[in-house]
């Protein structure tokens, strides 16, 4: 019997290509696992009206963690158009299955390391960038509490005397049928959890600073709550050599382009964390090198930060390094430290040699390698004896 059971969820588009590539590397590493296929993604929305079937949820409950490739998401009208005709007009509404997984399994922490590996020609700002983003994963702007059109009862409640907001009144003039409302709901508990995890990580790995990415000067209540909690948590780490910094989301997008080496650990709510982590990925070579983990108290789902890139589906051409490094994060979480170290060392060596690489690194006119070829090169390095 295998030591681990891993839910295997390629998802959509290039998810299949990068997952197949990662399996080559994990097998070369002799990772002792049974991979349990699980259905997720656009295909199942179109044919079943559910991109996250109940059978998949049951599989996840019976596994140690999950590896996930990529997902396709489209706006509501487009999603409805692609539904099987037999499922239309039944009140079905598309939702992001990865967002639902995060909420269903309380995967409260999205951890996104962005590290510049030496030798990568896409590291335009230096090989010494090493950033880690802690993104709150279940609240904020991605909490899924939104309406269109805006129901009369929601509008009325938000305008009610005593606890309503007079700023809502003007929207009535536009016609509630023309108004969409998305909420940004955050709790003190959620803010404290993600901030404390960021500081704990900085303490464990001797990081120099933790920077809060927010916008409290405009988002006064939610941003204000996050800022107050961050400052309170930071007090527990004074004297440990960790500096607590604060930056507005717009400003840090400029500062990190100018001086990325100044930053270390960043912490943010859901949407701002999503934005700044993609910026960080761009600093170290792009989304082809950006891995991520959705971590809860008892379960975790590991995924690269890139999307499904439908135009490259099945072409075996995209960069698998992000997915391979995502598997490295899984090994870390499982406590397989030696395997994780070997895998990352192999990836670093392949990047440093810069002989085998996909089109995003080599360019389309410089004989780029396939997804599979890159994975096979990492697998060869992984299989070599240490020090060989």
C-alpha positions as CSV (number, residue, x, y, z in Angstrom):
1,X,0.0,0.0,0.0
2,X,1.3,3.5,-0.9
3,X,2.3,5.8,1.8
4,X,0.1,8.7,0.5
5,X,-3.1,9.1,-1.4
6,X,-3.0,12.1,-3.6
7,X,-6.2,13.5,-5.4
8,X,-5.1,14.0,-9.0
9,X,-7.0,16.9,-10.7
10,X,-5.6,18.1,-14.0
11,X,-8.6,20.3,-14.6
12,X,-8.7,22.2,-17.9
13,X,-6.5,23.2,-20.8
14,X,-2.8,22.9,-20.1
15,X,-3.5,21.5,-16.7
16,X,-3.3,18.0,-18.3
17,X,0.1,18.8,-19.9
18,X,1.8,20.1,-16.8
19,X,0.3,17.5,-14.5
20,X,1.6,14.7,-16.8
21,X,5.0,16.3,-16.8
22,X,5.0,16.5,-13.0
23,X,4.1,12.9,-12.7
24,X,7.3,12.1,-14.7
25,X,9.4,13.9,-12.0
26,X,7.5,12.5,-9.0
27,X,8.0,8.9,-10.4
28,X,11.8,9.6,-10.9
29,X,11.9,10.8,-7.3
30,X,10.2,7.5,-6.3
31,X,7.6,9.3,-4.3
32,X,5.5,6.7,-2.6
33,X,2.0,7.7,-3.6
34,X,-1.2,6.5,-5.1
35,X,-2.8,9.1,-7.4
36,X,-6.6,9.1,-7.4
37,X,-8.2,10.8,-10.5
38,X,-10.8,13.4,-9.6
39,X,-13.1,15.3,-12.0
40,X,-13.0,19.1,-11.9
41,X,-13.4,21.9,-14.4
42,X,-15.1,23.3,-17.4
43,X,-16.0,20.0,-19.0
44,X,-18.1,19.0,-16.0
45,X,-19.9,22.4,-15.9
46,X,-20.8,22.0,-19.6
47,X,-22.0,18.4,-19.3
48,X,-23.3,18.2,-15.7
49,X,-23.9,21.7,-14.7
50,X,-21.4,21.3,-11.8
51,X,-17.6,22.0,-12.3
52,X,-16.9,20.4,-8.9
53,X,-19.0,17.2,-8.8
54,X,-19.9,15.7,-5.4
55,X,-17.9,12.6,-6.3
56,X,-14.8,14.7,-6.4
57,X,-15.5,16.2,-3.0
58,X,-15.8,12.7,-1.6
59,X,-12.4,11.7,-3.1
60,X,-10.7,14.7,-1.5
61,X,-12.1,13.7,1.9
62,X,-10.4,10.3,1.5
63,X,-7.0,11.6,0.4
64,X,-4.0,13.2,2.1
65,X,-3.9,16.3,-0.2
66,X,-4.6,17.2,-3.8
67,X,-2.6,18.3,-6.8
68,X,-4.5,20.5,-9.2
69,X,-3.5,21.7,-12.7
70,X,-5.5,24.6,-14.0
71,X,-9.1,25.8,-14.4
72,X,-11.1,27.7,-17.0
73,X,-13.6,30.2,-15.7
74,X,-15.9,32.4,-17.8
75,X,-18.5,35.2,-17.1
76,X,-22.0,34.1,-16.3
77,X,-23.5,34.6,-19.7
78,X,-20.8,32.8,-21.6
79,X,-20.9,29.9,-19.1
80,X,-24.7,29.6,-19.6
81,X,-24.2,29.5,-23.4
82,X,-21.9,26.6,-23.2
83,X,-24.1,24.5,-20.9
84,X,-25.6,21.4,-22.5
85,X,-29.0,22.4,-23.9
86,X,-30.8,19.9,-21.6
87,X,-29.4,21.8,-18.5
88,X,-30.3,25.3,-19.5
89,X,-33.1,27.3,-17.8
90,X,-32.7,25.1,-14.7
91,X,-31.4,27.9,-12.5
92,X,-27.8,26.7,-12.7
93,X,-25.1,29.3,-12.1
94,X,-21.4,28.8,-12.7
95,X,-19.0,29.1,-9.8
96,X,-15.2,28.8,-9.6
97,X,-14.5,25.3,-8.3
98,X,-11.1,26.2,-6.9
99,X,-12.8,29.0,-4.9
100,X,-15.4,26.6,-3.7
101,X,-12.7,24.1,-2.7
102,X,-11.0,26.8,-0.6
103,X,-14.2,27.6,1.2
104,X,-15.5,24.0,1.6
105,X,-12.2,22.7,3.1
106,X,-11.4,26.0,4.8
107,X,-8.1,26.3,2.9
108,X,-7.6,29.7,4.6
109,X,-4.0,30.3,3.5
110,X,-2.7,30.8,0.0
111,X,1.1,30.5,0.0
112,X,2.9,31.8,-3.1
113,X,6.7,31.8,-3.1
114,X,8.3,33.7,-6.0
115,X,12.0,32.9,-6.2
116,X,14.5,33.9,-8.9
117,X,16.6,30.9,-9.8
118,X,20.1,31.8,-11.0
119,X,20.6,31.5,-14.8
120,X,17.1,32.2,-15.8
121,X,17.4,34.8,-18.6
122,X,14.0,36.1,-17.7
123,X,15.3,37.4,-14.3
124,X,15.7,40.9,-15.6
125,X,16.0,42.5,-12.1
126,X,18.5,40.0,-10.6
127,X,18.9,36.5,-9.3
128,X,18.5,37.5,-5.7
129,X,14.8,38.0,-5.6
130,X,13.1,35.7,-3.1
131,X,9.6,36.7,-2.1
132,X,6.8,34.9,-0.3
133,X,3.1,36.1,-0.5
134,X,0.6,35.1,2.2
135,X,-2.9,35.6,0.8
136,X,-6.0,35.1,2.9
137,X,-7.9,32.6,0.9
138,X,-11.6,32.4,2.0
139,X,-12.7,36.0,2.7
140,X,-12.4,39.4,1.1
141,X,-13.4,40.3,-2.5
142,X,-13.5,36.6,-3.5
143,X,-15.9,35.6,-0.9
144,X,-18.7,35.2,-3.5
145,X,-21.3,37.3,-1.9
146,X,-22.6,39.4,-4.8
147,X,-25.8,40.2,-6.8
148,X,-26.9,41.3,-10.2
149,X,-29.4,42.8,-10.6
150,X,-29.4,44.2,-7.1
151,X,-32.5,42.8,-5.2
152,X,-34.8,45.4,-3.8
153,X,-34.6,43.9,-0.3
154,X,-30.8,44.1,-0.3
155,X,-30.9,47.7,-1.4
156,X,-33.5,48.6,1.3
157,X,-31.6,46.9,4.0
158,X,-28.4,48.7,3.1
159,X,-30.3,52.0,3.2
160,X,-32.2,51.4,6.4
161,X,-32.0,54.1,9.1
162,X,-29.7,53.4,11.9
163,X,-27.3,51.0,10.3
164,X,-27.7,51.7,6.6
165,X,-25.3,53.7,4.4
166,X,-26.7,56.9,2.9
167,X,-24.2,56.5,0.0
168,X,-26.4,53.6,-1.3
169,X,-29.4,55.9,-2.0
170,X,-28.0,57.3,-5.3
171,X,-28.0,53.8,-6.9
172,X,-31.8,53.7,-6.9
173,X,-31.8,56.4,-9.6
174,X,-29.9,54.2,-12.0
175,X,-32.4,51.4,-11.7
176,X,-31.6,48.4,-9.5
177,X,-31.9,46.2,-12.6
178,X,-28.7,48.0,-13.8
179,X,-26.7,47.7,-10.6
180,X,-24.3,44.9,-9.6
181,X,-22.9,44.6,-6.1
182,X,-19.9,42.6,-5.0
183,X,-18.9,42.6,-1.3
184,X,-15.6,42.6,0.5
185,X,-16.3,40.9,3.8
186,X,-13.4,40.3,6.2
187,X,-13.3,39.0,9.8
188,X,-10.9,39.8,12.6
189,X,-10.2,36.1,12.9
190,X,-9.3,35.8,9.2
191,X,-7.1,38.8,9.2
192,X,-5.3,37.7,12.4
193,X,-4.7,34.2,11.1
194,X,-3.1,35.2,7.8
195,X,-1.0,37.9,9.5
196,X,0.2,35.6,12.2
197,X,1.2,32.9,9.7
198,X,3.2,35.5,7.7
199,X,5.1,36.5,10.8
200,X,5.6,32.9,12.0
201,X,7.0,32.0,8.6
202,X,9.4,35.0,8.7
203,X,10.5,34.0,12.1
204,X,11.1,30.3,11.2
205,X,13.0,31.1,8.0
206,X,14.9,34.2,9.3
207,X,13.2,36.6,7.0
208,X,13.9,40.3,7.5
209,X,10.5,41.8,7.0
210,X,6.7,41.3,6.6
211,X,4.9,43.9,4.5
212,X,1.1,44.4,4.7
213,X,-0.4,45.1,1.2
214,X,-3.7,47.0,1.7
215,X,-5.6,50.2,0.8
216,X,-7.0,51.5,4.2
217,X,-7.1,55.1,3.1
218,X,-10.0,54.2,0.7
219,X,-11.3,50.9,2.0
220,X,-11.6,52.3,5.5
221,X,-13.5,49.6,7.2
222,X,-12.1,46.4,5.7
223,X,-8.6,47.8,5.0
224,X,-8.7,49.5,8.4
225,X,-9.5,46.2,10.1
226,X,-6.7,44.4,8.4
227,X,-4.2,47.2,9.2
228,X,-5.1,47.3,12.9
229,X,-4.9,43.6,13.2
230,X,-1.5,43.5,11.4
231,X,-0.1,46.1,13.8
232,X,-1.4,44.2,16.8
233,X,0.1,40.9,15.6
234,X,3.4,42.6,14.8
235,X,3.8,43.6,18.4
236,X,4.2,39.9,19.3
237,X,7.3,39.7,17.1
238,X,9.1,42.9,18.1
239,X,12.7,42.2,19.2
240,X,13.0,39.2,16.9
241,X,14.6,41.2,14.1
242,X,11.5,41.2,11.8
243,X,10.4,44.6,10.6
244,X,6.7,45.3,10.0
245,X,6.0,47.4,6.9
246,X,2.8,48.7,5.3
247,X,2.2,49.6,1.7
248,X,-0.8,50.4,-0.4
249,X,-1.6,48.0,-3.2
250,X,-1.1,50.6,-6.0
251,X,2.2,51.9,-4.6
252,X,3.8,48.6,-4.0
253,X,3.2,47.6,-7.6
254,X,5.6,50.5,-8.5
255,X,8.1,50.0,-5.6
256,X,8.5,46.3,-6.3
257,X,9.3,46.9,-9.9
258,X,11.9,49.5,-8.8
259,X,13.4,47.7,-5.8
260,X,12.1,44.1,-5.5
261,X,15.1,43.1,-3.3
262,X,13.8,45.4,-0.5
263,X,10.9,43.1,0.2
264,X,10.7,39.7,1.7
265,X,7.3,38.3,3.1
266,X,4.1,40.0,2.0
267,X,0.6,39.5,3.4
268,X,-2.7,40.6,2.0
269,X,-6.4,39.8,1.7
270,X,-7.7,37.7,-1.1
271,X,-7.9,40.0,-4.1
272,X,-4.8,42.1,-3.3
273,X,-2.9,38.9,-2.6
274,X,-3.9,37.6,-6.0
275,X,-2.7,40.8,-7.7
276,X,0.6,41.2,-6.0
277,X,1.5,37.5,-6.3
278,X,1.2,37.8,-10.1
279,X,3.4,40.8,-10.0
280,X,6.0,38.9,-7.9
281,X,5.8,36.0,-10.5
282,X,6.7,38.5,-13.2
283,X,9.8,39.6,-11.3
284,X,11.2,36.0,-11.3
285,X,10.4,34.9,-14.9
286,X,6.7,34.8,-15.2
287,X,3.8,32.5,-14.3
288,X,5.7,29.5,-15.7
289,X,7.8,29.6,-12.5
290,X,5.1,30.5,-10.0
291,X,3.8,27.8,-7.6
292,X,1.2,28.0,-4.9
293,X,-0.5,26.1,-2.1
294,X,-4.0,26.3,-0.6
295,X,-3.5,25.2,3.0
296,X,-6.0,24.5,5.7
297,X,-5.8,23.0,9.2
298,X,-6.2,19.5,7.9
299,X,-6.1,19.5,4.1
300,X,-4.2,21.2,1.3
301,X,-4.6,21.7,-2.5
302,X,-1.5,22.5,-4.5
303,X,-1.7,24.4,-7.8
304,X,0.4,26.6,-10.0
305,X,-0.7,30.2,-10.3
306,X,-1.1,30.1,-14.0
307,X,-4.4,29.6,-15.8
308,X,-5.6,26.9,-18.2
309,X,-4.3,28.7,-21.4
310,X,-6.8,26.9,-23.7
311,X,-5.0,27.9,-26.9
312,X,-2.1,25.7,-25.8
313,X,-4.2,22.8,-24.7
314,X,-2.6,19.5,-25.8
315,X,0.3,21.2,-27.6
316,X,2.9,20.1,-25.0
317,X,4.6,23.4,-25.2
318,X,4.0,25.3,-21.9
319,X,6.5,25.6,-19.0
320,X,6.0,22.8,-16.4
321,X,8.3,24.3,-13.8
322,X,5.5,26.1,-11.9
323,X,3.7,22.8,-11.6
324,X,6.8,20.9,-10.6
325,X,7.6,23.4,-8.0
326,X,4.0,23.1,-6.8
327,X,4.7,19.4,-6.2
328,X,7.8,20.5,-4.2
329,X,5.5,22.5,-2.0
330,X,3.3,19.4,-1.5
331,X,6.4,17.4,-0.4
332,X,7.3,20.1,2.1
333,X,3.7,20.1,3.5
334,X,3.8,16.3,3.8
335,X,7.1,16.5,5.7
336,X,9.1,14.8,2.9
337,X,12.0,17.3,3.3
338,X,14.7,15.3,1.6
339,X,12.6,14.6,-1.5
340,X,11.5,18.3,-1.6
341,X,15.2,19.4,-1.5
342,X,16.2,17.0,-4.2
343,X,13.4,18.2,-6.5
344,X,14.1,21.9,-6.0
345,X,17.9,21.3,-6.5
346,X,17.1,19.5,-9.8
347,X,14.9,22.3,-11.0
348,X,17.5,24.9,-10.1
349,X,20.2,23.0,-12.0
350,X,18.0,22.7,-15.1
351,X,17.3,26.4,-15.0
352,X,20.9,27.3,-14.4
353,X,22.2,25.2,-17.3
354,X,19.5,26.8,-19.6
355,X,19.9,24.1,-22.2
356,X,16.4,22.5,-22.0
357,X,13.6,25.1,-21.7
358,X,10.2,25.9,-23.2
359,X,9.4,28.8,-25.5
360,X,8.8,31.3,-22.8
361,X,12.4,31.1,-21.8
362,X,14.2,30.3,-25.1
363,X,11.8,32.2,-27.4
364,X,9.8,30.7,-30.3
365,X,12.6,31.0,-32.8
366,X,15.4,29.3,-30.7
367,X,14.4,25.7,-30.9
368,X,12.3,25.6,-27.6
369,X,11.8,22.3,-25.9
370,X,8.5,20.6,-25.1
371,X,6.8,20.4,-21.8
372,X,7.7,16.7,-21.6
373,X,11.3,17.3,-22.5
374,X,11.7,19.8,-19.6
375,X,10.1,17.4,-17.2
376,X,12.4,14.6,-18.4
377,X,15.5,16.7,-17.9
378,X,14.4,17.5,-14.3
379,X,13.7,13.8,-13.8
380,X,17.2,12.9,-14.9
381,X,18.7,15.4,-12.4
382,X,16.4,14.1,-9.7
383,X,17.5,10.5,-10.4
384,X,21.2,11.3,-10.2
385,X,23.0,10.4,-6.9
386,X,23.5,13.4,-4.6
387,X,26.8,15.1,-5.6
388,X,27.1,13.4,-8.9
